[in-house]
């Protein structure tokens, strides 16, 4: 008997959660790709999405984003270089997640977040000019969404893509803004700046 769509989503989500804990990035990427393919094949293309289809695609949007984000090397400084195959595959997952944000019309805040991750992988892959442009577009969406803290955070990534000069100026503006997550954002930017130093 064919598994129902909701059961397929639930089992896929559980498997990906398990693999995220394992730290096996190759297996995580493969599982996210396979689950996204299996779920999207079951969603009816064409007229308006049913609630079940919408929920299924939302789940795909989330787990492709999370799986990709787990593969981004900018979160921490490591002696080991990131595997280029993982970076390329995770980049595709990030693009897939962003495409679903747009398909589901989830608004500027989620689109800005999805676009930021695409830019993050462009940066990791050495595509600095593309990353700077993607981060700038992400920042603009955060401004439209009235999320000034996230706009400033993303401005920091624009600076990093351009070489990192005046990153401390952006960090000072984040601190001055008194944002709840401001200290974490500053640490995140400083770490990413070191990881991607020219």
Backbone as ProteinMPNN parsed JSONL, in Angstrom:
{"seq_chain_A": "XXXXXXXXXXXXXXXXXXXXXXXXXXXXXXXXXXXXXXXXXXXXXXXXXXXXXXXXXXXXXXXXXXXXXXXXXXXXXXXXXXXXXXXXXXXXXXXXXXXXXXXXXXXXXXXXXXXXXXXXXXXXXXXXXXXXXXXXXXXXXXXXXXXXXXXXXXXXXXXXXXXXXXXXXXXXXXXXXXXXXXXXXXXXXXXXXXXXXX", "coords_chain_A": {"N_chain_A": [[0.838, -1.188, 0.0], [0.499, 2.244, -0.81], [2.278, 4.77, 0.837], [0.737, 7.428, 2.625], [0.663, 10.939, 1.734], [1.055, 12.681, 3.922], [2.155, 10.911, 5.768], [4.484, 10.212, 4.43], [5.805, 12.682, 4.444], [6.149, 12.994, 7.216], [7.786, 10.753, 7.879], [9.998, 11.318, 6.296], [10.852, 13.744, 7.38], [11.551, 12.916, 9.974], [13.679, 11.18, 9.421], [15.547, 12.966, 8.357], [15.996, 14.686, 10.499], [17.249, 12.906, 12.218], [19.588, 12.335, 10.741], [20.753, 14.865, 10.684], [21.649, 15.095, 13.264], [23.619, 13.182, 13.236], [25.825, 14.104, 11.84], [26.782, 13.263, 9.406], [27.291, 14.55, 6.534], [27.144, 13.957, 3.794], [25.296, 11.83, 3.67], [23.099, 13.157, 4.741], [22.553, 15.173, 2.825], [21.935, 13.554, 0.591], [19.662, 12.204, 1.554], [17.894, 14.351, 1.966], [17.61, 15.326, -0.649], [16.444, 13.053, -1.915], [14.079, 12.76, -0.429], [12.805, 15.213, -0.931], [12.411, 14.978, -3.69], [10.681, 12.739, -3.758], [8.441, 13.654, -2.355], [7.683, 15.942, -3.819], [6.972, 14.778, -6.221], [4.531, 13.744, -5.592], [2.873, 15.852, -5.289], [0.243, 17.641, -6.714], [0.512, 19.217, -9.783], [-0.316, 22.376, -11.17], [-3.47, 23.666, -10.908], [-4.691, 25.498, -7.971], [-2.98, 24.74, -4.9], [-3.775, 22.038, -2.719], [-4.531, 21.996, 0.821], [-3.077, 19.974, 2.056], [-1.069, 19.476, 0.157], [0.189, 21.955, 0.195], [1.182, 22.028, 2.843], [2.933, 19.893, 2.696], [4.843, 20.829, 0.836], [5.784, 23.008, 2.255], [7.105, 21.665, 4.306], [9.138, 20.451, 2.817], [10.465, 22.74, 1.96], [11.475, 23.65, 4.427], [13.119, 21.467, 5.355], [14.985, 21.16, 3.305], [16.264, 23.599, 3.436], [17.35, 23.503, 6.07], [19.022, 21.246, 5.928], [20.839, 22.077, 3.977], [21.902, 24.354, 5.271], [23.246, 23.159, 7.398], [25.487, 22.265, 6.135], [27.008, 24.436, 5.564], [30.116, 26.049, 5.726], [30.673, 28.353, 7.143], [29.868, 28.704, 9.767], [31.606, 28.007, 11.798], [35.091, 27.939, 12.75], [37.326, 25.765, 11.256], [39.854, 23.229, 11.012], [39.69, 21.518, 8.936], [39.09, 21.482, 5.482], [36.078, 22.31, 3.739], [34.166, 19.837, 2.013], [34.125, 20.034, -1.431], [32.162, 18.795, -3.008], [30.037, 18.448, -1.25], [29.473, 21.132, -0.74], [28.611, 22.057, -3.279], [26.344, 20.425, -3.716], [24.766, 21.123, -1.517], [24.368, 23.787, -2.065], [22.644, 23.605, -4.242], [20.45, 22.51, -2.898], [19.819, 24.702, -1.252], [19.014, 26.544, -3.188], [16.795, 25.219, -4.118], [15.12, 25.27, -1.882], [14.682, 28.037, -1.699], [13.305, 28.43, -4.106], [10.899, 27.171, -3.49], [9.951, 28.826, -1.441], [9.329, 31.04, -2.981], [7.466, 29.937, -4.779], [5.397, 29.293, -3.032], [4.763, 31.748, -2.166], [5.669, 33.048, 0.279], [6.443, 35.435, 1.349], [8.438, 38.473, 2.035], [10.214, 38.231, 4.265], [10.787, 35.464, 4.614], [11.683, 34.952, 2.033], [13.914, 36.588, 1.941], [15.491, 35.282, 3.853], [15.866, 32.765, 2.64], [17.226, 33.584, 0.356], [19.505, 34.652, 1.505], [20.846, 32.293, 2.324], [21.457, 31.128, -0.135], [23.267, 33.063, -1.069], [25.205, 32.696, 0.876], [26.295, 30.226, 0.198], [27.29, 30.833, -2.33], [29.332, 32.526, -1.539], [30.915, 30.687, -0.081], [31.718, 29.072, -2.163], [33.445, 30.642, -3.484], [32.452, 32.541, -5.18], [32.437, 35.53, -5.136], [31.509, 38.055, -6.129], [28.951, 37.427, -7.055], [27.872, 36.532, -4.643], [27.901, 38.904, -3.119], [26.002, 40.442, -4.504], [23.721, 38.837, -4.187], [23.455, 38.803, -1.388], [22.945, 41.542, -1.031], [20.452, 41.786, -2.27], [18.994, 40.148, -0.567], [19.227, 41.607, 1.825], [17.705, 43.867, 1.09], [15.16, 42.747, 0.91], [14.745, 42.072, 3.592], [14.553, 44.627, 4.636], [12.174, 45.483, 3.416], [10.518, 43.711, 4.723], [10.477, 44.815, 7.184], [12.519, 44.16, 9.027], [14.936, 45.208, 10.509], [17.216, 44.409, 11.946], [18.0, 41.928, 10.84], [18.499, 42.868, 8.305], [20.763, 44.451, 8.767], [22.538, 42.474, 9.687], [22.791, 41.011, 7.32], [23.901, 42.964, 5.729], [26.421, 42.938, 6.828], [27.354, 40.564, 5.716], [27.469, 41.296, 3.044], [29.615, 43.046, 3.188], [31.651, 41.222, 3.975], [31.742, 39.607, 1.668], [32.825, 41.422, -0.043], [35.373, 41.592, 0.876], [35.758, 42.226, 3.544], [36.514, 44.609, 4.816], [35.808, 47.213, 7.108], [33.986, 45.688, 8.541], [33.738, 45.776, 11.267], [32.496, 48.184, 11.63], [29.869, 47.666, 10.809], [29.252, 45.749, 12.723], [29.314, 47.342, 15.023], [27.091, 48.94, 14.547], [25.104, 47.024, 14.727], [25.313, 46.303, 17.437], [24.678, 48.785, 18.584], [22.045, 48.911, 17.857], [20.675, 47.376, 19.662], [19.526, 44.815, 19.378], [17.833, 41.744, 20.083], [19.173, 39.354, 19.396], [21.618, 40.374, 18.823], [24.325, 40.135, 19.838], [24.962, 37.488, 19.188], [24.772, 37.656, 16.416], [26.875, 39.38, 15.78], [29.061, 37.825, 16.58], [28.715, 35.703, 14.808], [29.187, 36.994, 12.343], [31.858, 37.81, 12.656], [33.117, 35.337, 12.878], [32.485, 34.149, 10.359], [33.832, 35.957, 8.739], [36.481, 35.373, 9.324], [36.612, 32.709, 8.451], [36.213, 33.013, 5.709], [38.231, 34.703, 4.92], [40.242, 36.497, 2.658]], "CA_chain_A": [[0.0, 0.0, 0.0], [1.29, 3.458, -0.918], [2.298, 5.637, 2.018], [0.039, 8.691, 2.391], [1.574, 12.089, 1.615], [1.4, 13.172, 5.263], [3.064, 9.929, 6.384], [5.761, 10.361, 3.733], [6.429, 13.902, 4.976], [6.558, 12.736, 8.603], [8.922, 9.828, 7.909], [11.135, 12.032, 5.708], [11.317, 14.725, 8.363], [12.2, 12.191, 11.068], [14.961, 10.674, 8.915], [16.473, 14.088, 8.191], [16.361, 15.109, 11.863], [18.21, 11.9, 12.7], [20.86, 12.51, 10.025], [21.354, 16.149, 11.098], [22.357, 14.826, 14.523], [24.739, 12.26, 12.997], [26.985, 14.81, 11.291], [27.169, 12.699, 8.106], [26.727, 15.527, 5.601], [26.826, 13.302, 2.531], [24.031, 11.096, 3.848], [22.054, 14.156, 4.974], [22.219, 15.775, 1.532], [21.268, 12.53, -0.234], [18.322, 11.949, 2.102], [17.062, 15.538, 1.709], [17.303, 15.329, -2.089], [15.524, 11.95, -2.214], [12.78, 13.049, 0.189], [12.199, 16.323, -1.678], [11.946, 14.419, -4.971], [9.541, 11.842, -3.523], [7.276, 14.45, -1.938], [7.25, 16.821, -4.912], [6.317, 13.941, -7.235], [3.166, 13.445, -5.138], [2.085, 17.094, -5.249], [-0.413, 17.884, -7.994], [0.947, 20.453, -10.426], [-1.386, 23.027, -11.927], [-4.38, 24.543, -10.168], [-4.3, 25.807, -6.601], [-2.548, 23.619, -4.066], [-4.607, 21.666, -1.579], [-3.859, 22.277, 2.098], [-2.101, 18.895, 2.289], [0.068, 19.731, -0.74], [0.889, 23.149, 0.697], [1.924, 21.631, 4.039], [4.027, 19.021, 2.261], [5.885, 21.666, 0.231], [6.389, 23.78, 3.357], [8.049, 20.762, 4.975], [10.303, 20.326, 1.928], [11.178, 24.025, 2.049], [12.199, 23.713, 5.698], [14.209, 20.505, 5.54], [16.07, 21.423, 2.346], [17.008, 24.736, 3.999], [18.119, 23.079, 7.241], [20.09, 20.34, 5.495], [21.859, 22.903, 3.324], [22.551, 25.208, 6.274], [24.167, 22.326, 8.18], [26.696, 22.03, 5.332], [27.722, 25.699, 5.314], [31.303, 26.062, 6.575], [30.903, 29.647, 7.773], [29.383, 28.767, 11.152], [32.692, 27.835, 12.773], [36.433, 27.814, 12.18], [37.74, 24.362, 11.282], [41.119, 22.913, 10.33], [39.366, 20.718, 7.754], [38.403, 22.195, 4.399], [34.774, 21.739, 3.377], [34.17, 18.993, 0.821], [33.488, 20.789, -2.518], [30.95, 18.099, -3.479], [28.974, 18.793, -0.303], [29.118, 22.541, -0.955], [27.84, 22.168, -4.522], [25.037, 19.788, -3.531], [24.006, 21.926, -0.551], [24.001, 25.001, -2.805], [21.446, 23.245, -5.015], [19.355, 22.4, -1.92], [19.457, 26.067, -0.844], [18.258, 27.125, -4.303], [15.512, 24.512, -4.155], [14.323, 25.814, -0.782], [14.277, 29.393, -2.091], [12.278, 28.315, -5.15], [9.638, 26.84, -2.831], [9.487, 30.057, -0.777], [8.716, 31.878, -4.017], [6.277, 29.246, -5.296], [4.348, 29.351, -2.016], [4.544, 33.174, -1.865], [5.752, 33.127, 1.743], [6.692, 36.802, 1.778], [9.812, 38.972, 1.961], [11.078, 37.769, 5.349], [11.266, 34.109, 4.283], [12.464, 35.02, 0.794], [15.22, 37.143, 2.319], [16.233, 34.228, 4.547], [16.268, 31.78, 1.632], [18.217, 34.213, -0.523], [20.754, 34.749, 2.272], [21.551, 31.012, 2.301], [22.023, 30.993, -1.479], [24.46, 33.91, -1.062], [26.208, 32.09, 1.758], [26.994, 29.188, -0.571], [28.088, 31.513, -3.361], [30.539, 32.964, -0.837], [31.718, 29.502, 0.237], [32.232, 28.531, -3.424], [34.383, 31.604, -4.058], [31.768, 33.431, -6.14], [32.264, 36.692, -4.259], [30.673, 39.098, -6.741], [27.576, 36.918, -7.034], [27.434, 36.517, -3.241], [27.631, 40.281, -2.695], [24.733, 40.859, -5.113], [22.648, 38.059, -3.562], [23.282, 39.335, -0.029], [22.316, 42.867, -1.121], [19.03, 41.552, -2.557], [18.437, 39.622, 0.674], [19.11, 42.763, 2.747], [16.585, 44.704, 0.662], [13.927, 42.048, 1.29], [14.579, 42.225, 5.043], [14.072, 45.999, 4.864], [10.759, 45.462, 3.041], [9.826, 42.939, 5.768], [10.614, 45.559, 8.445], [13.405, 43.387, 9.907], [16.186, 45.968, 10.386], [18.349, 43.662, 12.491], [18.436, 40.962, 9.819], [19.068, 43.662, 7.205], [22.132, 44.808, 9.177], [23.32, 41.234, 9.664], [23.074, 40.684, 5.928], [24.855, 43.987, 5.285], [27.726, 42.427, 7.232], [27.781, 39.566, 4.727], [27.862, 42.052, 1.842], [30.981, 43.526, 3.476], [32.545, 40.056, 3.932], [31.898, 39.212, 0.26], [33.691, 42.43, -0.678], [36.729, 41.527, 1.417], [35.736, 42.307, 5.003], [36.872, 45.908, 5.402], [34.732, 47.905, 7.822], [33.011, 44.799, 9.166], [33.518, 46.226, 12.649], [31.519, 49.269, 11.568], [28.544, 47.033, 10.787], [29.062, 45.13, 14.047], [29.007, 48.43, 15.966], [25.701, 49.347, 14.299], [24.252, 45.963, 15.283], [25.337, 46.462, 18.902], [23.949, 50.014, 18.913], [20.614, 48.689, 17.612], [20.072, 46.712, 20.814], [18.711, 43.668, 18.944], [17.856, 40.61, 21.017], [20.204, 38.402, 18.962], [22.735, 41.167, 18.31], [25.647, 39.6, 20.208], [25.173, 36.279, 18.38], [24.994, 38.075, 15.029], [28.237, 39.923, 15.691], [29.962, 36.662, 16.651], [28.528, 34.98, 13.549], [29.876, 37.747, 11.286], [33.318, 37.755, 12.872], [33.553, 33.974, 12.549], [32.421, 33.981, 8.914], [34.884, 36.784, 8.159], [37.744, 34.622, 9.451], [36.531, 31.52, 7.594], [36.274, 33.391, 4.291], [39.241, 35.741, 4.703], [40.935, 36.324, 1.365]], "C_chain_A": [[0.878, 1.244, 0.0], [1.147, 4.295, 0.355], [1.552, 6.932, 1.7], [1.062, 9.831, 2.342], [2.003, 12.579, 3.001], [2.352, 12.21, 5.977], [4.451, 10.006, 5.748], [6.517, 11.582, 4.253], [6.964, 13.639, 6.378], [7.781, 11.822, 8.671], [10.174, 10.493, 7.336], [11.734, 13.013, 6.708], [12.081, 14.038, 9.492], [13.583, 11.688, 10.649], [15.98, 11.807, 8.822], [16.911, 14.632, 9.547], [17.438, 14.185, 12.427], [19.585, 12.109, 12.042], [21.538, 13.829, 10.379], [22.144, 15.968, 12.401], [23.623, 14.01, 14.294], [26.001, 12.96, 12.5], [27.478, 14.248, 9.971], [26.533, 13.557, 7.013], [26.345, 14.898, 4.266], [25.498, 12.578, 2.593], [22.862, 12.064, 4.027], [21.599, 14.77, 3.653], [21.437, 14.786, 0.666], [19.84, 12.282, 0.238], [17.39, 13.125, 1.824], [16.665, 15.606, 0.236], [16.24, 14.273, -2.42], [14.131, 12.232, -1.652], [12.064, 14.169, -0.559], [11.643, 15.826, -3.009], [10.667, 13.6, -4.769], [8.282, 12.633, -3.179], [6.772, 15.298, -3.102], [6.577, 16.031, -6.039], [4.845, 13.692, -6.891], [2.262, 14.688, -5.138], [1.53, 17.375, -6.644], [0.036, 19.236, -8.543], [-0.244, 21.058, -11.149], [-2.196, 23.959, -11.053], [-3.906, 24.745, -8.739], [-3.957, 24.572, -5.784], [-3.586, 23.314, -2.993], [-3.825, 21.994, -0.305], [-2.781, 21.231, 2.375], [-0.858, 19.094, 1.424], [0.899, 20.91, -0.24], [1.745, 22.786, 1.913], [3.12, 20.753, 3.684], [5.173, 19.849, 1.676], [6.556, 22.57, 1.265], [7.429, 22.933, 4.093], [9.308, 20.594, 4.132], [11.137, 21.599, 1.981], [12.037, 24.084, 3.298], [13.364, 22.734, 5.737], [15.308, 20.662, 4.496], [16.915, 22.601, 2.841], [17.917, 24.264, 5.14], [19.279, 22.163, 6.866], [21.217, 21.13, 4.829], [22.63, 23.723, 4.357], [23.551, 24.425, 7.119], [25.495, 22.114, 7.456], [27.519, 23.296, 5.112], [28.911, 25.818, 6.262], [31.534, 27.364, 7.34], [30.471, 29.769, 9.218], [30.512, 28.688, 12.167], [34.018, 27.663, 12.04], [36.879, 26.372, 12.357], [39.061, 24.195, 10.554], [40.866, 22.144, 9.033], [38.635, 21.574, 6.723], [37.075, 21.507, 4.108], [34.914, 20.928, 2.095], [33.446, 19.748, -0.302], [32.214, 20.135, -3.038], [29.768, 18.406, -2.559], [28.509, 20.234, -0.515], [28.235, 22.694, -2.183], [26.433, 21.596, -4.345], [24.164, 20.583, -2.566], [23.551, 23.238, -1.177], [22.721, 24.746, -3.601], [20.235, 23.105, -4.079], [18.877, 23.783, -1.473], [18.626, 26.746, -1.934], [16.863, 26.504, -4.392], [14.579, 25.044, -3.07], [13.803, 27.208, -1.132], [13.177, 29.346, -3.152], [10.915, 27.986, -4.544], [9.078, 28.031, -2.058], [8.747, 30.92, -1.789], [7.442, 31.243, -4.555], [5.098, 29.374, -4.335], [4.038, 30.78, -1.577], [4.554, 33.437, -0.358], [6.189, 34.5, 2.261], [8.161, 37.173, 1.864], [10.739, 38.482, 3.07], [11.65, 36.384, 5.027], [12.072, 34.11, 2.987], [13.854, 35.58, 1.072], [16.093, 36.106, 2.995], [16.743, 33.177, 3.558], [17.357, 32.322, 0.723], [19.558, 34.351, 0.193], [21.538, 33.432, 2.187], [22.16, 30.75, 0.926], [23.314, 31.827, -1.57], [25.58, 33.331, -0.222], [26.986, 31.0, 1.025], [27.782, 29.774, -1.737], [29.405, 31.993, -2.753], [31.471, 31.789, -0.572], [32.365, 28.905, -1.01], [33.157, 29.512, -4.147], [33.771, 32.546, -5.078], [31.425, 34.743, -5.428], [31.367, 37.78, -4.847], [29.203, 38.684, -6.718], [27.025, 36.935, -5.614], [27.067, 37.922, -2.773], [26.285, 40.758, -3.232], [23.552, 40.128, -4.47], [22.381, 38.556, -2.149], [22.592, 40.7, -0.061], [20.815, 42.732, -1.405], [18.311, 41.019, -1.316], [18.216, 40.756, 1.681], [17.901, 43.62, 2.383], [15.244, 44.065, 1.017], [13.679, 42.153, 2.797], [14.095, 43.64, 5.388], [12.588, 46.105, 4.526], [9.94, 44.767, 4.13], [9.879, 43.626, 7.133], [11.385, 44.74, 9.479], [14.789, 44.041, 9.859], [17.412, 45.24, 10.929], [18.898, 42.673, 11.475], [19.029, 41.685, 8.609], [20.511, 44.05, 7.529], [23.047, 43.591, 9.177], [23.74, 40.909, 8.233], [23.996, 41.718, 5.302], [26.28, 43.568, 5.66], [28.256, 41.393, 6.245], [28.14, 40.209, 3.383], [29.311, 42.513, 2.001], [31.986, 42.368, 3.391], [32.795, 39.63, 2.479], [32.823, 40.166, -0.48], [35.101, 42.448, -0.098], [36.837, 41.772, 2.912], [36.113, 43.635, 5.629], [35.63, 46.573, 5.964], [33.645, 46.973, 8.346], [32.706, 45.265, 10.584], [32.544, 47.402, 12.705], [30.096, 48.733, 11.566], [28.248, 46.401, 12.145], [28.681, 46.181, 15.09], [27.559, 48.893, 15.798], [24.727, 48.299, 14.834], [24.166, 46.103, 16.805], [24.51, 47.676, 19.316], [22.441, 49.841, 18.733], [19.909, 47.977, 18.746], [19.187, 45.522, 20.456], [18.89, 42.494, 19.894], [18.983, 39.628, 20.684], [21.487, 39.097, 18.499], [24.105, 40.586, 18.606], [25.965, 38.347, 19.391], [25.466, 36.639, 16.925], [26.417, 38.592, 14.835], [29.253, 38.778, 15.696], [29.912, 35.876, 15.342], [29.3, 35.672, 12.422], [31.388, 37.67, 11.441], [33.87, 36.376, 12.53], [33.58, 33.77, 11.039], [33.53, 34.781, 8.218], [36.225, 36.073, 8.212], [37.748, 33.405, 8.513], [36.786, 31.885, 6.127], [37.252, 34.531, 4.026], [39.958, 35.458, 3.387], [42.333, 35.768, 1.603]], "O_chain_A": [[1.878, 1.305, 0.715], [0.047, 4.496, 0.871], [1.719, 7.482, 0.611], [2.179, 9.7, 2.843], [3.181, 12.858, 3.225], [3.248, 12.642, 6.702], [5.466, 9.882, 6.434], [7.727, 11.521, 4.475], [8.093, 14.013, 6.698], [8.711, 12.086, 9.434], [11.281, 10.264, 7.825], [12.952, 13.103, 6.865], [13.132, 14.517, 9.917], [14.538, 11.759, 11.422], [17.146, 11.624, 9.172], [18.073, 14.999, 9.722], [18.41, 14.636, 13.033], [20.614, 12.063, 12.716], [22.766, 13.91, 10.377], [23.175, 16.608, 12.607], [24.586, 14.122, 15.053], [27.111, 12.473, 12.712], [28.497, 14.708, 9.455], [25.391, 13.328, 6.614], [25.332, 15.267, 3.673], [24.673, 12.692, 1.687], [21.765, 11.82, 3.523], [20.4, 14.875, 3.393], [20.411, 15.134, 0.082], [18.921, 12.164, -0.572], [16.224, 12.923, 1.485], [15.516, 15.908, -0.088], [15.264, 14.559, -3.113], [13.125, 11.977, -2.313], [10.859, 14.088, -0.796], [10.542, 16.203, -3.411], [9.698, 13.75, -5.512], [7.192, 12.318, -3.656], [5.567, 15.365, -3.345], [5.709, 16.56, -6.732], [4.02, 13.461, -7.775], [1.043, 14.581, -5.005], [2.265, 17.347, -7.631], [-0.049, 20.26, -7.864], [-1.086, 20.335, -11.681], [-1.667, 24.933, -10.517], [-2.86, 24.234, -8.34], [-4.554, 23.508, -5.948], [-4.198, 24.222, -2.429], [-2.619, 22.237, -0.347], [-1.703, 21.559, 2.869], [0.266, 18.906, 1.889], [2.13, 20.877, -0.248], [2.903, 23.194, 2.0], [4.183, 20.856, 4.295], [6.339, 19.601, 1.984], [7.748, 22.861, 1.166], [8.498, 23.425, 4.456], [10.418, 20.595, 4.664], [12.365, 21.545, 2.04], [13.189, 24.515, 3.246], [14.476, 23.11, 6.106], [16.46, 20.328, 4.773], [18.135, 22.602, 2.683], [19.105, 24.587, 5.17], [20.377, 22.282, 7.408], [22.396, 20.884, 5.083], [23.859, 23.78, 4.323], [24.587, 24.962, 7.512], [26.509, 21.818, 8.088], [28.607, 23.237, 4.539], [28.741, 25.702, 7.476], [32.492, 27.467, 8.106], [30.677, 30.81, 9.841], [30.403, 29.23, 13.266], [34.056, 27.291, 10.867], [36.822, 25.822, 13.457], [39.356, 24.919, 9.603], [41.715, 22.118, 8.142], [37.69, 22.292, 7.047], [36.957, 20.286, 4.213], [35.683, 21.286, 1.202], [32.269, 20.074, -0.151], [31.288, 20.827, -3.462], [28.644, 18.598, -3.021], [27.313, 20.525, -0.475], [27.219, 23.387, -2.134], [25.451, 22.205, -4.769], [22.956, 20.701, -2.774], [22.475, 23.743, -0.858], [21.822, 25.586, -3.624], [19.131, 23.529, -4.42], [17.676, 24.012, -1.331], [17.653, 27.44, -1.638], [15.884, 27.183, -4.702], [13.389, 25.244, -3.311], [12.637, 27.523, -0.895], [12.229, 30.13, -3.104], [9.89, 28.465, -5.027], [7.864, 28.227, -2.021], [7.68, 31.463, -1.501], [6.445, 31.934, -4.764], [3.953, 29.542, -4.756], [3.172, 31.007, -0.732], [3.596, 33.968, 0.205], [6.294, 34.705, 3.47], [9.033, 36.307, 1.779], [11.939, 38.331, 2.838], [12.854, 36.162, 5.152], [13.036, 33.355, 2.854], [14.847, 35.112, 0.514], [17.298, 36.048, 2.748], [17.897, 32.753, 3.626], [18.294, 31.609, 0.364], [20.616, 34.192, -0.416], [22.755, 33.447, 1.999], [23.262, 30.209, 0.83], [24.328, 31.354, -2.084], [26.757, 33.456, -0.562], [28.196, 30.866, 1.21], [28.839, 29.251, -2.09], [30.462, 31.88, -3.374], [32.675, 31.88, -0.809], [33.435, 28.301, -0.929], [33.596, 29.257, -5.268], [34.49, 33.271, -5.766], [30.258, 35.023, -5.154], [30.551, 38.362, -4.131], [28.324, 39.487, -6.403], [25.87, 37.298, -5.39], [26.048, 38.114, -2.11], [25.516, 41.397, -2.515], [22.503, 40.728, -4.234], [21.228, 38.713, -1.748], [21.747, 40.986, 0.788], [20.005, 43.472, -0.847], [17.168, 41.386, -1.044], [17.16, 40.851, 2.306], [17.156, 44.051, 3.263], [14.299, 44.765, 1.382], [12.536, 42.305, 3.23], [13.319, 43.822, 6.326], [11.827, 46.74, 5.256], [8.817, 45.173, 4.428], [9.385, 43.085, 8.123], [10.98, 44.632, 10.637], [15.71, 43.502, 9.245], [18.521, 45.431, 10.43], [20.109, 42.586, 11.272], [19.947, 41.178, 7.964], [21.382, 43.984, 6.661], [24.189, 43.664, 8.724], [24.896, 40.575, 7.972], [24.794, 41.38, 4.428], [27.224, 43.811, 4.909], [29.455, 41.345, 5.968], [29.015, 39.717, 2.67], [30.122, 42.392, 1.083], [33.054, 42.519, 2.798], [33.929, 39.329, 2.106], [33.516, 39.775, -1.42], [35.939, 43.237, -0.536], [37.898, 41.55, 3.495], [36.041, 43.781, 6.849], [34.549, 46.507, 5.379], [32.513, 47.402, 8.571], [31.571, 45.168, 11.051], [31.852, 47.594, 13.704], [29.219, 49.276, 12.238], [27.133, 46.504, 12.656], [27.825, 45.935, 15.939], [26.881, 49.201, 16.779], [23.655, 48.638, 15.335], [23.082, 46.031, 17.384], [23.739, 47.615, 20.274], [21.651, 50.535, 19.373], [18.679, 47.967, 18.801], [18.207, 45.248, 21.149], [19.973, 42.283, 20.441], [19.665, 39.131, 21.58], [22.337, 38.478, 17.86], [24.962, 40.546, 17.724], [27.099, 38.162, 18.951], [26.303, 36.01, 16.278], [27.074, 38.275, 13.844], [30.194, 38.774, 14.902], [30.943, 35.437, 14.832], [29.985, 35.014, 11.64], [32.109, 37.485, 10.461], [34.956, 36.258, 11.963], [34.568, 33.28, 10.493], [34.095, 34.327, 7.223], [37.016, 36.152, 7.272], [38.754, 33.111, 7.867], [37.478, 31.169, 5.404], [37.124, 35.245, 3.031], [40.241, 34.306, 3.058], [43.081, 35.55, 0.65]]}, "name": "protein", "num_of_chains": 1, "seq": "XXXXXXXXXXXXXXXXXXXXXXXXXXXXXXXXXXXXXXXXXXXXXXXXXXXXXXXXXXXXXXXXXXXXXXXXXXXXXXXXXXXXXXXXXXXXXXXXXXXXXXXXXXXXXXXXXXXXXXXXXXXXXXXXXXXXXXXXXXXXXXXXXXXXXXXXXXXXXXXXXXXXXXXXXXXXXXXXXXXXXXXXXXXXXXXXXXXXXX"}
